[in-house]
């Protein structure tokens, strides 16, 4: 199947019109809505040839996704999305061996960190006069949401009563992330939309003491596990982060200096093709200008990936609505397919 798809891509796809790849999506094992099986079926229906499930710091659902991909006849690329530094830099890792010890250790560590951060945010928000409770407002709704997606009944008070907060968290398949806290704020009536939750509270860096691995560590883990590392949604860094910023003890005056260091550290590429990016030509032009300058100074080729960052819903203006449908130059797609060793003719 993979060889046939890769061959068809090389010989018949219009040079500027390939739409068969999406290397960034989320199931309910992080902050998406859908089971991995439903996500893969949707990818098949969308006409994708190559598709990656990249849950946040979690590979729990990838075996389930692989079984469904085998049934559907679609090439699944195993991956995950990892927050680096202060979690403001996200790296997509794809084509990995999910049993690699470094990937397993990373998943175990960060899953615990996410729970600790959610508890900390609940306490800090409550102290600021915005009361939410980790157990009642975050953990139980997350668990019961997952059960609903699986076609299982919600757990009632009688079943939940003997369970500790950690017992409940242990049953949750996915990571507890900022969208879960945003949903808690919305359910408690503290905000009128998910967008407002992010704007008023969840973008407040003073609330976030979470320290992720360095970008160098994540790149090394990706390569050690046989995969590639791409900077996810780079425009969110230079549009929504103030510079200078300090990462791993070094101060970066601007986005371009950070990206240069990441590429020099082995970053394989950038998630450059995304839904709706045509509406923001200045963002694309900024990245392309940097890449032209960078590649004039170094012989290495920087890969450009296509990713929708699909979650299964529109987060009040955060994130795209559709899986796939990204117009992608065939020449760039071919480079990524070769780097991922998917063309085995």
Phi, psi and omega in degrees: 000313183295314181299319181296318179296314182297319180295317179299322180298315185295322190262340191230353184278134176305142189303328182242018189229023180285133180230026187261013183228138173213112186253026180206106177207162184228133173263185178288359174281358164227260182234025174270175181266334195256152172295159179299326179295315179295323180296316180295318178299321179294321177299319177297314180297331180282356178082020181283141174268320182235131189214133179243134168263122186229068180294155180293115173049030183215133173245015185302324188265000189289326177295321176295318178297321181296318179298320179289323178297321177297321179292325185272347181072041178236144181280108177272133176251118184281135181200187173199160176252131185235129174281132180251158176058244179268020180076013178268348177246120181250136181240128175271124178249122184228156178075032187264159167273108186290347178269359180300133185306323182293325178291317179298314180296318180299314180300316181295317182294311187289327177301316177294322179297320181297319179296316178299321180292318180298318178298318181295318179297319180300317179295313183294319179295320179297319179295335179271008178088018178237077190289125167221152184244130184303311185292303188288319190262341185242301189291311183295314176300323179295314180298312182290330173298314179299317179299321178297317180297331179274358182080021179253154180287153176293154174276133180269178183301323181295321179284328184279334187306314181282356183270135175283169176302318181291327176298317179295314181299325182293336180274350180282126181292317187264179176279148174269114190237180183303321177301330177292322177291321177299319179295323177296318178297321179293315182295328179277356178082014180282338178222165180258355180200162175297321179302317180295324179298318179290316183294318186275326189233312193277354173262004180281106185293340179291341178276347188254106176254011182289128179245112180275171174299159178289159179296329177294319179297317181294318178299317179295320178297316179302312182290323178296330179268011175082016185247188178243154180239125178239141173286120182280148177026066185300331183296335179291336180286310183279345178270325190243002178245139178272138175246150008287154177229152180252123177232128179052040175080004179244137180269131180250122183285336182202171182298319184298322178294320176298312182297322178299315179296321179295317178294319178296333179278357176113002176308130185280330183184192186229140173281094190257332183257115185220156176301135175082355183293339177297341179279353182232067185299331181293324179295312179298318182297324180296315180293316182295324177295317178297314183297322178299317179292317183295315185284345173286341183256349183222145182283349185285152179261126178269121181283147177239118185258166177245128181208134182272339188057043186286133178242350181097001180198164175267117184278057178059040181099354178258116175092154182283165182264340192240148174268133180070204180071021181265119177285124194225124178302132182301325181297322179286319178301319181298320179297318181292318178300317179295316181295327178276359178060039179269339178268100185249035180295000000 
